Amino acid sequence: MALSYKARKRWSLAILVLGVPLYIVVCVSVMNWLYPDPLNRPSIFAELGIYLALGVIWALPLKSIFKGIGQADPDA
């Protein structure tokens, strides 16, 4: 069942306001749980790569919700 433009707009706003900050907290918490000792952490470039990958991965399953939101309502 396809979502209407208005529903996709509401879902995208909820995801950006509530979901992304929660996702950031979860990612940082998991990284701190995996590497609790600052001396055994991966290098800064490896850690940057992990965070960049996690920053892209969250959007892939939600691409259909965000597609076309910035354009005018096609039903109007």
Backbone as JSON Lines, residues from 0, in Angstrom:
{"i":0,"aa":"M","n":[0.84,-1.17,0.0],"ca":[0.0,0.0,0.0],"c":[0.89,1.24,0.0]}
{"i":1,"aa":"A","n":[0.72,2.07,-0.99],"ca":[1.53,3.27,-1.13],"c":[1.01,4.37,-0.21]}
{"i":2,"aa":"L","n":[1.94,5.1,0.37],"ca":[1.57,6.22,1.23],"c":[1.24,7.44,0.39]}
{"i":3,"aa":"S","n":[0.3,8.24,0.87],"ca":[-0.01,9.48,0.18],"c":[1.13,10.47,0.4]}
{"i":4,"aa":"Y","n":[1.1,11.54,-0.36],"ca":[2.14,12.57,-0.25],"c":[2.14,13.17,1.15]}
{"i":5,"aa":"K","n":[0.94,13.44,1.68],"ca":[0.83,14.05,3.01],"c":[1.36,13.1,4.09]}
{"i":6,"aa":"A","n":[1.06,11.82,3.97],"ca":[1.56,10.84,4.94],"c":[3.07,10.7,4.85]}
{"i":7,"aa":"R","n":[3.6,10.66,3.62],"ca":[5.06,10.58,3.47],"c":[5.74,11.81,4.05]}
{"i":8,"aa":"K","n":[5.12,12.97,3.89],"ca":[5.7,14.2,4.43],"c":[5.71,14.16,5.96]}
{"i":9,"aa":"R","n":[4.64,13.67,6.55],"ca":[4.58,13.57,8.02],"c":[5.57,12.55,8.53]}
{"i":10,"aa":"W","n":[5.65,11.4,7.86],"ca":[6.59,10.36,8.29],"c":[8.03,10.85,8.16]}
{"i":11,"aa":"S","n":[8.33,11.54,7.08],"ca":[9.7,12.03,6.9],"c":[10.07,13.04,7.97]}
{"i":12,"aa":"L","n":[9.15,13.89,8.36],"ca":[9.41,14.85,9.42],"c":[9.63,14.13,10.75]}
{"i":13,"aa":"A","n":[8.79,13.15,11.04],"ca":[8.94,12.39,12.29],"c":[10.28,11.64,12.32]}
{"i":14,"aa":"I","n":[10.66,11.08,11.19],"ca":[11.93,10.35,11.12],"c":[13.1,11.3,11.34]}
{"i":15,"aa":"L","n":[13.05,12.47,10.72],"ca":[14.16,13.42,10.86],"c":[14.23,14.04,12.25]}
{"i":16,"aa":"V","n":[13.09,14.28,12.87],"ca":[13.09,14.94,14.18],"c":[13.31,13.95,15.32]}
{"i":17,"aa":"L","n":[12.73,12.77,15.22],"ca":[12.82,11.79,16.31],"c":[13.78,10.64,16.0]}
{"i":18,"aa":"G","n":[13.7,10.12,14.79],"ca":[14.45,8.91,14.46],"c":[15.94,9.11,14.3]}
{"i":19,"aa":"V","n":[16.35,10.14,13.63],"ca":[17.78,10.36,13.37],"c":[18.55,10.66,14.66]}
{"i":20,"aa":"P","n":[18.05,11.53,15.55],"ca":[18.79,11.72,16.8],"c":[18.87,10.43,17.63]}
{"i":21,"aa":"L","n":[17.81,9.65,17.65],"ca":[17.83,8.38,18.36],"c":[18.83,7.42,17.72]}
{"i":22,"aa":"Y","n":[18.88,7.4,16.4],"ca":[19.83,6.55,15.68],"c":[21.27,6.97,15.98]}
{"i":23,"aa":"I","n":[21.52,8.26,16.07],"ca":[22.87,8.75,16.39],"c":[23.28,8.3,17.79]}
{"i":24,"aa":"V","n":[22.37,8.42,18.74],"ca":[22.68,7.99,20.11],"c":[22.97,6.5,20.15]}
{"i":25,"aa":"V","n":[22.18,5.71,19.44],"ca":[22.39,4.26,19.4],"c":[23.74,3.92,18.76]}
{"i":26,"aa":"C","n":[24.08,4.57,17.66],"ca":[25.35,4.3,16.98],"c":[26.55,4.64,17.87]}
{"i":27,"aa":"V","n":[26.5,5.79,18.51],"ca":[27.61,6.19,19.38],"c":[27.7,5.26,20.59]}
{"i":28,"aa":"S","n":[26.55,4.87,21.13],"ca":[26.56,3.96,22.27],"c":[27.13,2.59,21.9]}
{"i":29,"aa":"V","n":[26.77,2.09,20.73],"ca":[27.3,0.8,20.28],"c":[28.8,0.9,20.04]}
{"i":30,"aa":"M","n":[29.26,1.98,19.45],"ca":[30.71,2.15,19.23],"c":[31.45,2.22,20.57]}
{"i":31,"aa":"N","n":[30.87,2.92,21.55],"ca":[31.51,2.98,22.87],"c":[31.46,1.64,23.57]}
{"i":32,"aa":"W","n":[30.43,0.85,23.32],"ca":[30.33,-0.47,23.92],"c":[31.34,-1.43,23.28]}
{"i":33,"aa":"L","n":[31.53,-1.3,21.96],"ca":[32.48,-2.17,21.27],"c":[33.93,-1.84,21.62]}
{"i":34,"aa":"Y","n":[34.21,-0.57,21.8],"ca":[35.57,-0.12,22.08],"c":[35.58,0.74,23.35]}
{"i":35,"aa":"P","n":[35.46,0.11,24.53],"ca":[35.39,0.91,25.76],"c":[36.73,1.55,26.15]}
{"i":36,"aa":"D","n":[37.82,0.93,25.76],"ca":[39.14,1.44,26.13],"c":[39.62,2.42,25.05]}
{"i":37,"aa":"P","n":[39.89,3.66,25.41],"ca":[40.34,4.63,24.39],"c":[41.64,4.23,23.69]}
{"i":38,"aa":"L","n":[42.46,3.42,24.33],"ca":[43.72,3.01,23.71],"c":[43.53,1.91,22.67]}
{"i":39,"aa":"N","n":[42.45,1.17,22.75],"ca":[42.2,0.08,21.8],"c":[41.19,0.44,20.72]}
{"i":40,"aa":"R","n":[40.84,1.7,20.61],"ca":[39.89,2.13,19.58],"c":[40.55,2.05,18.21]}
{"i":41,"aa":"P","n":[39.76,1.92,17.15],"ca":[40.36,1.96,15.81],"c":[40.93,3.34,15.54]}
{"i":42,"aa":"S","n":[41.73,3.43,14.5],"ca":[42.32,4.73,14.16],"c":[41.21,5.73,13.84]}
{"i":43,"aa":"I","n":[41.55,6.99,13.85],"ca":[40.56,8.04,13.62],"c":[39.95,7.91,12.22]}
{"i":44,"aa":"F","n":[40.73,7.46,11.26],"ca":[40.21,7.33,9.89],"c":[39.28,6.13,9.78]}
{"i":45,"aa":"A","n":[39.6,5.04,10.48],"ca":[38.7,3.88,10.47],"c":[37.4,4.22,11.18]}
{"i":46,"aa":"E","n":[37.49,4.93,12.29],"ca":[36.29,5.32,13.01],"c":[35.45,6.3,12.19]}
{"i":47,"aa":"L","n":[36.11,7.21,11.49],"ca":[35.4,8.13,10.6],"c":[34.68,7.36,9.5]}
{"i":48,"aa":"G","n":[35.35,6.35,8.94],"ca":[34.72,5.52,7.91],"c":[33.51,4.78,8.44]}
{"i":49,"aa":"I","n":[33.6,4.27,9.67],"ca":[32.46,3.57,10.27],"c":[31.28,4.52,10.44]}
{"i":50,"aa":"Y","n":[31.55,5.72,10.96],"ca":[30.47,6.68,11.16],"c":[29.89,7.17,9.83]}
{"i":51,"aa":"L","n":[30.72,7.33,8.82],"ca":[30.2,7.72,7.5],"c":[29.31,6.63,6.91]}
{"i":52,"aa":"A","n":[29.74,5.38,7.06],"ca":[28.92,4.26,6.57],"c":[27.6,4.2,7.32]}
{"i":53,"aa":"L","n":[27.64,4.36,8.63],"ca":[26.39,4.36,9.4],"c":[25.51,5.55,9.04]}
{"i":54,"aa":"G","n":[26.11,6.66,8.66],"ca":[25.34,7.83,8.25],"c":[24.63,7.65,6.93]}
{"i":55,"aa":"V","n":[25.12,6.76,6.1],"ca":[24.46,6.5,4.82],"c":[23.47,5.34,4.94]}
{"i":56,"aa":"I","n":[23.8,4.36,5.76],"ca":[22.99,3.16,5.87],"c":[21.57,3.45,6.36]}
{"i":57,"aa":"W","n":[21.39,4.43,7.25],"ca":[20.06,4.68,7.8],"c":[19.09,5.15,6.71]}
{"i":58,"aa":"A","n":[19.58,5.82,5.7],"ca":[18.71,6.4,4.69],"c":[18.29,5.41,3.61]}
{"i":59,"aa":"L","n":[19.04,4.36,3.42],"ca":[18.72,3.43,2.33],"c":[17.34,2.78,2.44]}
{"i":60,"aa":"P","n":[16.96,2.23,3.59],"ca":[15.62,1.64,3.64],"c":[14.5,2.68,3.64]}
{"i":61,"aa":"L","n":[14.81,3.93,3.93],"ca":[13.79,4.98,4.01],"c":[13.73,5.84,2.76]}
{"i":62,"aa":"K","n":[14.43,5.44,1.72],"ca":[14.51,6.25,0.51],"c":[13.13,6.49,-0.11]}
{"i":63,"aa":"S","n":[12.26,5.5,-0.06],"ca":[10.94,5.65,-0.68],"c":[10.09,6.68,0.06]}
{"i":64,"aa":"I","n":[10.31,6.86,1.35],"ca":[9.54,7.85,2.1],"c":[10.01,9.26,1.77]}
{"i":65,"aa":"F","n":[11.32,9.45,1.6],"ca":[11.87,10.78,1.37],"c":[11.82,11.21,-0.1]}
{"i":66,"aa":"K","n":[11.57,10.29,-1.01],"ca":[11.6,10.61,-2.43],"c":[10.46,11.57,-2.8]}
{"i":67,"aa":"G","n":[10.79,12.73,-3.34],"ca":[9.8,13.68,-3.84],"c":[9.17,14.57,-2.79]}
{"i":68,"aa":"I","n":[9.65,14.55,-1.57],"ca":[9.03,15.35,-0.5],"c":[9.26,16.84,-0.73]}
{"i":69,"aa":"G","n":[10.36,17.24,-1.3],"ca":[10.65,18.65,-1.5],"c":[9.93,19.28,-2.68]}
{"i":70,"aa":"Q","n":[9.19,18.48,-3.42],"ca":[8.48,19.0,-4.59],"c":[7.04,19.33,-4.2]}
{"i":71,"aa":"A","n":[6.34,19.96,-5.12],"ca":[4.93,20.3,-4.86],"c":[4.09,19.04,-4.81]}
{"i":72,"aa":"D","n":[2.95,19.14,-4.12],"ca":[2.05,18.01,-3.96],"c":[1.52,17.58,-5.34]}
{"i":73,"aa":"P","n":[1.77,16.34,-5.75],"ca":[1.32,15.91,-7.07],"c":[-0.2,15.74,-7.15]}
{"i":74,"aa":"D","n":[-0.88,15.61,-6.02],"ca":[-2.33,15.45,-6.03],"c":[-3.06,16.78,-6.11]}
{"i":75,"aa":"A","n":[-2.37,17.87,-5.84],"ca":[-3.03,19.18,-5.84],"c":[-3.14,19.74,-7.22]}
